[in-house]
Amino acid sequence: MVTLFRTVGILAIAGGLLWMVVAELVLHRSTGAQVRLLLVAGVVFLVGSLIFSILGRVSAKVASRRCRRCGKPVQTGQIYCSEHLRDAVNEFRDHQRQKGDGG
């Protein structure tokens, strides 16, 4: 979502500037209102992408302090609580053993 808004914002600003140049040099007419609309839309999309980026980072910090399986609070930097961490390690080991035996 952030990259989409940022891309649309940059394209709107670039399109507005390009339209301003083409209208003035090639068509010999003033298109101030249209250019202003495109520039404002581009800035709005860029500001929206910045807001979504900040909100995404904040929500990732808040959401990452819970166990992915049960939702219990975990220590900073951890994904699972101690019980589910042990289960995940055992599942990984079992998977590696099965992969080695079948190959």
MODELLER restraints for C-alpha pairs under 7 A, 6 or more apart:
rsr = mdl.restraints
at = mdl.atoms
rsr.add(forms.Gaussian(group=physical.xy_distance, feature=features.Distance(at['CA:2:A'], at['CA:49:A']), mean=4.75, stdev=0.5))
rsr.add(forms.Gaussian(group=physical.xy_distance, feature=features.Distance(at['CA:2:A'], at['CA:52:A']), mean=6.06, stdev=0.5))
rsr.add(forms.Gaussian(group=physical.xy_distance, feature=features.Distance(at['CA:2:A'], at['CA:53:A']), mean=6.09, stdev=0.5))
rsr.add(forms.Gaussian(group=physical.xy_distance, feature=features.Distance(at['CA:5:A'], at['CA:45:A']), mean=5.32, stdev=0.5))
rsr.add(forms.Gaussian(group=physical.xy_distance, feature=features.Distance(at['CA:5:A'], at['CA:46:A']), mean=6.43, stdev=0.5))
rsr.add(forms.Gaussian(group=physical.xy_distance, feature=features.Distance(at['CA:5:A'], at['CA:48:A']), mean=6.85, stdev=0.5))
rsr.add(forms.Gaussian(group=physical.xy_distance, feature=features.Distance(at['CA:5:A'], at['CA:49:A']), mean=5.25, stdev=0.5))
rsr.add(forms.Gaussian(group=physical.xy_distance, feature=features.Distance(at['CA:6:A'], at['CA:45:A']), mean=6.36, stdev=0.5))
rsr.add(forms.Gaussian(group=physical.xy_distance, feature=features.Distance(at['CA:6:A'], at['CA:46:A']), mean=5.23, stdev=0.5))
rsr.add(forms.Gaussian(group=physical.xy_distance, feature=features.Distance(at['CA:6:A'], at['CA:49:A']), mean=5.54, stdev=0.5))
rsr.add(forms.Gaussian(group=physical.xy_distance, feature=features.Distance(at['CA:8:A'], at['CA:42:A']), mean=6.95, stdev=0.5))
rsr.add(forms.Gaussian(group=physical.xy_distance, feature=features.Distance(at['CA:8:A'], at['CA:45:A']), mean=6.73, stdev=0.5))
rsr.add(forms.Gaussian(group=physical.xy_distance, feature=features.Distance(at['CA:9:A'], at['CA:41:A']), mean=6.96, stdev=0.5))
rsr.add(forms.Gaussian(group=physical.xy_distance, feature=features.Distance(at['CA:9:A'], at['CA:42:A']), mean=3.85, stdev=0.5))
rsr.add(forms.Gaussian(group=physical.xy_distance, feature=features.Distance(at['CA:9:A'], at['CA:43:A']), mean=6.21, stdev=0.5))
rsr.add(forms.Gaussian(group=physical.xy_distance, feature=features.Distance(at['CA:9:A'], at['CA:45:A']), mean=4.70, stdev=0.5))
rsr.add(forms.Gaussian(group=physical.xy_distance, feature=features.Distance(at['CA:9:A'], at['CA:46:A']), mean=5.17, stdev=0.5))
rsr.add(forms.Gaussian(group=physical.xy_distance, feature=features.Distance(at['CA:10:A'], at['CA:42:A']), mean=6.17, stdev=0.5))
rsr.add(forms.Gaussian(group=physical.xy_distance, feature=features.Distance(at['CA:12:A'], at['CA:38:A']), mean=5.56, stdev=0.5))
rsr.add(forms.Gaussian(group=physical.xy_distance, feature=features.Distance(at['CA:12:A'], at['CA:39:A']), mean=6.47, stdev=0.5))
rsr.add(forms.Gaussian(group=physical.xy_distance, feature=features.Distance(at['CA:12:A'], at['CA:41:A']), mean=6.74, stdev=0.5))
rsr.add(forms.Gaussian(group=physical.xy_distance, feature=features.Distance(at['CA:12:A'], at['CA:42:A']), mean=4.79, stdev=0.5))
rsr.add(forms.Gaussian(group=physical.xy_distance, feature=features.Distance(at['CA:13:A'], at['CA:38:A']), mean=6.24, stdev=0.5))
rsr.add(forms.Gaussian(group=physical.xy_distance, feature=features.Distance(at['CA:13:A'], at['CA:39:A']), mean=4.97, stdev=0.5))
rsr.add(forms.Gaussian(group=physical.xy_distance, feature=features.Distance(at['CA:13:A'], at['CA:42:A']), mean=5.06, stdev=0.5))
rsr.add(forms.Gaussian(group=physical.xy_distance, feature=features.Distance(at['CA:16:A'], at['CA:35:A']), mean=4.88, stdev=0.5))
rsr.add(forms.Gaussian(group=physical.xy_distance, feature=features.Distance(at['CA:16:A'], at['CA:38:A']), mean=5.14, stdev=0.5))
rsr.add(forms.Gaussian(group=physical.xy_distance, feature=features.Distance(at['CA:16:A'], at['CA:39:A']), mean=5.86, stdev=0.5))
rsr.add(forms.Gaussian(group=physical.xy_distance, feature=features.Distance(at['CA:17:A'], at['CA:35:A']), mean=7.00, stdev=0.5))
rsr.add(forms.Gaussian(group=physical.xy_distance, feature=features.Distance(at['CA:19:A'], at['CA:35:A']), mean=6.92, stdev=0.5))
rsr.add(forms.Gaussian(group=physical.xy_distance, feature=features.Distance(at['CA:20:A'], at['CA:31:A']), mean=6.65, stdev=0.5))
rsr.add(forms.Gaussian(group=physical.xy_distance, feature=features.Distance(at['CA:20:A'], at['CA:35:A']), mean=6.16, stdev=0.5))
rsr.add(forms.Gaussian(group=physical.xy_distance, feature=features.Distance(at['CA:23:A'], at['CA:29:A']), mean=5.75, stdev=0.5))
rsr.add(forms.Gaussian(group=physical.xy_distance, feature=features.Distance(at['CA:23:A'], at['CA:30:A']), mean=6.58, stdev=0.5))
rsr.add(forms.Gaussian(group=physical.xy_distance, feature=features.Distance(at['CA:23:A'], at['CA:31:A']), mean=6.68, stdev=0.5))
rsr.add(forms.Gaussian(group=physical.xy_distance, feature=features.Distance(at['CA:24:A'], at['CA:30:A']), mean=6.19, stdev=0.5))
rsr.add(forms.Gaussian(group=physical.xy_distance, feature=features.Distance(at['CA:64:A'], at['CA:79:A']), mean=6.97, stdev=0.5))
rsr.add(forms.Gaussian(group=physical.xy_distance, feature=features.Distance(at['CA:65:A'], at['CA:73:A']), mean=5.86, stdev=0.5))
rsr.add(forms.Gaussian(group=physical.xy_distance, feature=features.Distance(at['CA:65:A'], at['CA:74:A']), mean=5.45, stdev=0.5))
rsr.add(forms.Gaussian(group=physical.xy_distance, feature=features.Distance(at['CA:65:A'], at['CA:75:A']), mean=6.67, stdev=0.5))
rsr.add(forms.Gaussian(group=physical.xy_distance, feature=features.Distance(at['CA:65:A'], at['CA:76:A']), mean=6.22, stdev=0.5))
rsr.add(forms.Gaussian(group=physical.xy_distance, feature=features.Distance(at['CA:66:A'], at['CA:72:A']), mean=5.36, stdev=0.5))
rsr.add(forms.Gaussian(group=physical.xy_distance, feature=features.Distance(at['CA:66:A'], at['CA:73:A']), mean=4.50, stdev=0.5))
rsr.add(forms.Gaussian(group=physical.xy_distance, feature=features.Distance(at['CA:66:A'], at['CA:74:A']), mean=5.38, stdev=0.5))
rsr.add(forms.Gaussian(group=physical.xy_distance, feature=features.Distance(at['CA:67:A'], at['CA:73:A']), mean=6.29, stdev=0.5))
rsr.add(forms.Gaussian(group=physical.xy_distance, feature=features.Distance(at['CA:67:A'], at['CA:74:A']), mean=6.13, stdev=0.5))
rsr.add(forms.Gaussian(group=physical.xy_distance, feature=features.Distance(at['CA:67:A'], at['CA:79:A']), mean=5.66, stdev=0.5))
rsr.add(forms.Gaussian(group=physical.xy_distance, feature=features.Distance(at['CA:67:A'], at['CA:80:A']), mean=4.37, stdev=0.5))
rsr.add(forms.Gaussian(group=physical.xy_distance, feature=features.Distance(at['CA:67:A'], at['CA:81:A']), mean=5.45, stdev=0.5))
rsr.add(forms.Gaussian(group=physical.xy_distance, feature=features.Distance(at['CA:68:A'], at['CA:79:A']), mean=6.41, stdev=0.5))
rsr.add(forms.Gaussian(group=physical.xy_distance, feature=features.Distance(at['CA:68:A'], at['CA:80:A']), mean=5.99, stdev=0.5))
rsr.add(forms.Gaussian(group=physical.xy_distance, feature=features.Distance(at['CA:72:A'], at['CA:81:A']), mean=6.73, stdev=0.5))
rsr.add(forms.Gaussian(group=physical.xy_distance, feature=features.Distance(at['CA:74:A'], at['CA:80:A']), mean=6.70, stdev=0.5))
rsr.add(forms.Gaussian(group=physical.xy_distance, feature=features.Distance(at['CA:74:A'], at['CA:81:A']), mean=5.53, stdev=0.5))
